[in-house]
């Protein structure tokens, strides 16, 4: 079973690369999603789903942290620009 999944993944990857080279983006996307499904099926065969779930949670946490820091820095920059504008207006008066 596992060998069959690996062979199907190899063939699907080869077709995805061929479609990408020939600029068939939608077909490439479908084949890549199919490869992800095959990867999960292969991991399930080897009972590694718990590790995948832990990695997925860690990855989602990193993404949330990245966007949180980005939002915080953007907000802080807007506040500092408002303070600078106030100081300029006060000096002009």
N, CA, C and O of each residue as an XYZ file, in Angstrom:
372
protein
N       0.819     -1.196      0.000
C       0.000      0.000      0.000
C       0.866      1.264      0.000
O       0.632      2.195     -0.771
N       1.871      1.274      0.883
C       2.720      2.453      0.986
C       3.516      2.690     -0.298
O       3.700      3.830     -0.726
N       3.979      1.608     -0.900
C       4.756      1.735     -2.133
C       3.883      2.309     -3.245
O       4.342      3.136     -4.033
N       2.634      1.876     -3.309
C       1.705      2.399     -4.309
C       1.464      3.888     -4.131
O       1.414      4.635     -5.108
N       1.314      4.322     -2.881
C       1.125      5.749     -2.617
C       2.345      6.560     -3.027
O       2.215      7.655     -3.576
N       3.524      6.024     -2.760
C       4.751      6.740     -3.128
C       4.880      6.844     -4.645
O       5.273      7.888     -5.164
N       4.555      5.775     -5.350
C       4.624      5.806     -6.815
C       3.614      6.797     -7.384
O       3.933      7.549     -8.306
N       2.402      6.803     -6.842
C       1.381      7.751     -7.313
C       1.814      9.189     -7.022
O       1.587     10.081     -7.840
N       2.441      9.421     -5.852
C       2.930     10.762     -5.541
C       4.015     11.194     -6.521
O       4.041     12.345     -6.958
N       4.910     10.271     -6.865
C       5.969     10.587     -7.813
C       5.383     10.953     -9.172
O       5.800     11.940     -9.780
N       4.425     10.170     -9.652
C       3.804     10.441    -10.954
C       3.049     11.764    -10.928
O       3.116     12.549    -11.874
N       2.335     12.000     -9.844
C       1.580     13.248     -9.724
C       2.510     14.458     -9.685
O       2.216     15.488    -10.291
N       3.621     14.336     -8.982
C       4.605     15.429     -8.958
C       5.198     15.674    -10.335
O       5.412     16.820    -10.729
N       5.464     14.601    -11.063
C       6.017     14.751    -12.411
C       5.018     15.472    -13.317
O       5.400     16.356    -14.084
N       3.743     15.097    -13.231
C       2.718     15.779    -14.037
C       2.559     17.238    -13.617
O       2.355     18.110    -14.462
N       2.652     17.504    -12.312
C       2.525     18.883    -11.835
C       3.668     19.743    -12.366
O       3.447     20.883    -12.776
N       4.883     19.210    -12.364
C       6.010     19.959    -12.911
C       5.864     20.174    -14.411
O       6.210     21.236    -14.928
N       5.354     19.167    -15.108
C       5.134     19.314    -16.543
C       4.085     20.392    -16.818
O       4.261     21.219    -17.713
N       3.012     20.381    -16.061
C       1.962     21.392    -16.245
C       2.468     22.784    -15.890
O       2.098     23.765    -16.535
N       3.305     22.870    -14.875
C       3.879     24.161    -14.500
C       4.795     24.682    -15.603
O       4.799     25.876    -15.901
N       5.556     23.800    -16.194
C       6.454     24.181    -17.283
C       5.656     24.639    -18.508
O       6.077     25.551    -19.221
N       4.500     24.001    -18.752
C       3.669     24.349    -19.906
C       2.624     25.411    -19.580
O       1.705     25.641    -20.366
N       2.760     26.054    -18.432
C       1.919     27.177    -18.008
C       0.433     26.814    -17.872
O      -0.442     27.604    -18.226
N       0.170     25.639    -17.367
C      -1.206     25.250    -17.038
C      -1.326     25.303    -15.512
O      -1.203     24.297    -14.814
N      -1.570     26.514    -15.037
C      -1.503     26.778    -13.598
C      -2.622     26.053    -12.830
O      -2.375     25.494    -11.761
N      -3.835     26.062    -13.368
C      -4.952     25.432    -12.637
C      -4.732     23.938    -12.488
O      -5.006     23.369    -11.430
N      -4.238     23.298    -13.543
C      -3.964     21.865    -13.464
C      -2.843     21.592    -12.467
O      -2.892     20.610    -11.727
N      -1.848     22.447    -12.449
C      -0.756     22.300    -11.491
C      -1.285     22.402    -10.068
O      -0.901     21.613     -9.205
N      -2.165     23.372     -9.814
C      -2.750     23.531     -8.483
C      -3.535     22.313     -8.046
O      -3.437     21.882     -6.897
N      -4.309     21.760     -8.957
C      -5.095     20.564     -8.633
C      -4.173     19.394     -8.301
O      -4.413     18.656     -7.346
N      -3.124     19.234     -9.093
C      -2.194     18.130     -8.837
C      -1.441     18.322     -7.523
O      -1.158     17.347     -6.828
N      -1.113     19.564     -7.176
C      -0.433     19.804     -5.899
C      -1.355     19.527     -4.716
O      -0.911     18.998     -3.697
N      -2.628     19.878     -4.841
C      -3.586     19.547     -3.781
C      -3.742     18.037     -3.662
O      -3.834     17.499     -2.558
N      -3.770     17.354     -4.810
C      -3.822     15.894     -4.807
C      -2.588     15.313     -4.101
O      -2.700     14.341     -3.354
N      -1.416     15.906     -4.339
C      -0.192     15.455     -3.673
C      -0.276     15.650     -2.168
O       0.191     14.803     -1.407
N      -0.868     16.758     -1.731
C      -1.029     16.966     -0.288
C      -1.928     15.897      0.325
O      -1.657     15.397      1.416
N      -2.995     15.554     -0.384
C      -3.878     14.491      0.102
C      -3.143     13.156      0.173
O      -3.314     12.396      1.126
N      -2.326     12.879     -0.838
C      -1.545     11.643     -0.821
C      -0.522     11.642      0.307
O      -0.250     10.596      0.896
N       0.044     12.803      0.610
C       1.005     12.901      1.704
C       0.336     12.582      3.039
O       0.895     11.867      3.870
N      -0.860     13.118      3.233
C      -1.594     12.828      4.469
C      -1.955     11.346      4.543
O      -1.855     10.731      5.604
N      -2.377     10.773      3.406
C      -2.699      9.345      3.393
C      -1.472      8.504      3.701
O      -1.569      7.507      4.415
N      -0.327      8.891      3.175
C       0.909      8.161      3.431
C       1.316      8.289      4.895
O       1.757      7.316      5.508
N       1.170      9.476      5.449
C       1.503      9.670      6.866
C       0.560      8.864      7.755
O       0.968      8.335      8.789
N      -0.701      8.775      7.343
C      -1.664      7.987      8.117
C      -1.277      6.511      8.091
O      -1.453      5.801      9.081
N      -0.753      6.053      6.962
C      -0.314      4.665      6.871
C       0.824      4.370      7.852
O       0.908      3.274      8.407
N       1.687      5.350      8.055
C       2.808      5.159      8.967
C       2.501      5.687     10.364
O       3.403      5.776     11.197
N       1.258      6.034     10.632
C       0.793      6.491     11.944
C       1.591      7.690     12.448
O       2.014      7.727     13.604
N       1.789      8.666     11.569
C       2.517      9.873     11.948
C       1.597     11.091     11.988
O       2.070     12.227     11.949
N       0.316     10.865     12.063
C      -0.631     11.976     12.046
C      -0.470     12.873     13.270
O      -0.666     14.084     13.170
N      -0.122     12.311     14.408
C       0.027     13.157     15.609
C       1.180     14.136     15.436
O       1.099     15.280     15.883
N       2.258     13.689     14.785
C       3.384     14.593     14.534
C       2.983     15.687     13.551
O       3.387     16.841     13.698
N       2.188     15.321     12.548
C       1.748     16.308     11.565
C       0.860     17.348     12.236
O       0.974     18.538     11.941
N      -0.016     16.920     13.126
C      -0.900     17.853     13.824
C      -0.072     18.813     14.671
O      -0.357     20.010     14.695
N       0.942     18.313     15.364
C       1.798     19.182     16.174
C       2.544     20.186     15.293
O       2.650     21.360     15.648
N       3.054     19.738     14.163
C       3.735     20.654     13.247
C       2.778     21.691     12.678
O       3.143     22.856     12.517
N       1.557     21.270     12.376
C       0.556     22.195     11.845
C       0.205     23.262     12.874
O       0.083     24.439     12.537
N       0.044     22.854     14.117
C      -0.262     23.817     15.178
C       0.902     24.784     15.368
O       0.685     25.981     15.553
N       2.130     24.280     15.324
C       3.302     25.152     15.466
C       3.374     26.131     14.297
O       3.676     27.307     14.496
N       3.104     25.663     13.094
C       3.146     26.526     11.915
C       2.074     27.613     11.993
O       2.346     28.770     11.670
N       0.875     27.260     12.412
C      -0.205     28.242     12.547
C       0.148     29.258     13.630
O      -0.148     30.444     13.488
N       0.777     28.801     14.708
C       1.191     29.715     15.770
C       2.238     30.706     15.270
O       2.184     31.889     15.607
N       3.187     30.233     14.471
C       4.192     31.127     13.911
C       3.572     32.172     12.990
O       3.965     33.338     13.010
N       2.610     31.753     12.191
C       1.934     32.694     11.290
C       1.174     33.740     12.097
O       1.229     34.928     11.777
N       0.466     33.311     13.141
C      -0.273     34.250     13.984
C       0.680     35.217     14.681
O       0.387     36.408     14.787
N       1.811     34.715     15.152
C       2.807     35.574     15.794
C       3.361     36.594     14.801
O       3.521     37.765     15.143
N       3.651     36.166     13.592
C       4.176     37.063     12.562
C       3.201     38.196     12.275
O       3.592     39.364     12.257
N       1.932     37.858     12.051
C       0.955     38.894     11.742
C       0.658     39.772     12.952
O       0.360     40.957     12.801
N       0.736     39.200     14.152
C       0.554     40.001     15.356
C       1.649     41.044     15.516
O       1.371     42.203     15.824
N       2.888     40.632     15.309
C       4.013     41.566     15.401
C       3.915     42.614     14.299
O       4.179     43.793     14.533
N       3.540     42.190     13.109
C       3.401     43.121     11.987
C       2.318     44.169     12.283
O       2.516     45.355     12.022
N       1.185     43.735     12.824
C       0.104     44.652     13.176
C       0.552     45.603     14.277
O       0.251     46.796     14.222
N       1.273     45.087     15.284
C       1.750     45.915     16.392
C       2.716     46.994     15.897
O       2.611     48.156     16.289
N       3.655     46.603     15.034
C       4.617     47.573     14.511
C       3.943     48.625     13.638
O       4.332     49.793     13.663
N       2.945     48.226     12.875
C       2.215     49.179     12.031
C       1.459     50.186     12.896
O       1.454     51.385     12.615
N       0.827     49.683     13.943
C       0.078     50.552     14.847
C       1.024     51.516     15.575
O       0.711     52.695     15.741
N       2.170     51.009     16.001
C       3.145     51.847     16.693
C       3.697     52.923     15.764
O       3.919     54.057     16.190
N       3.917     52.578     14.505
C       4.424     53.546     13.532
C       3.391     54.645     13.273
O       3.756     55.813     13.139
N       2.115     54.287     13.200
C       1.064     55.281     12.998
C       0.986     56.229     14.188
O       0.804     57.433     14.010
N       1.122     55.698     15.390
C       1.086     56.543     16.582
C       2.269     57.505     16.615
O       2.114     58.672     16.978
N       3.440     57.023     16.241
C       4.608     57.903     16.262
C       4.504     58.979     15.181
O       4.975     60.099     15.378
N       3.892     58.651     14.043
C       3.719     59.670     13.000
C       2.692     60.714     13.439
O       2.831     61.887     13.093
N       1.662     60.314     14.196
C       0.692     61.272     14.718
C       1.357     62.207     15.722
O       1.095     63.409     15.721
N       2.222     61.655     16.581
C       2.931     62.478     17.554
C       3.852     63.465     16.858
O       3.957     64.621     17.268
N       4.519     63.009     15.804
C       5.413     63.891     15.044
C       4.620     65.019     14.393
O       5.058     66.170     14.400
N       3.465     64.700     13.836
C       2.625     65.724     13.214
C       2.150     66.746     14.239
O       2.087     67.939     13.941
N       1.817     66.293     15.439
C       1.392     67.209     16.496
C       2.528     68.138     16.893
O       2.311     69.331     17.101
N       3.727     67.605     16.997
C       4.872     68.421     17.388
C       5.167     69.466     16.311
O       5.514     70.604     16.629
N       5.033     69.090     15.055
C       5.272     70.036     13.961
C       4.225     71.143     13.988
O       4.549     72.314     13.790
N       2.970     70.773     14.232
C       1.913     71.780     14.281
C       2.106     72.723     15.454
O       1.834     73.917     15.330
N       2.574     72.210     16.601
C       2.801     73.050     17.769
C       3.955     74.023     17.530
O       3.899     75.164     17.987
N       4.986     73.594     16.830
C       6.116     74.468     16.546
C       5.747     75.571     15.567
O       6.288     76.675     15.639
N       4.819     75.276     14.644
C       4.400     76.272     13.672
C       3.581     77.376     14.320
O       3.588     78.511     13.843
N       2.884     77.064     15.387
C       2.062     78.060     16.066
C       2.941     78.937     16.889
O       2.453     79.854     17.551
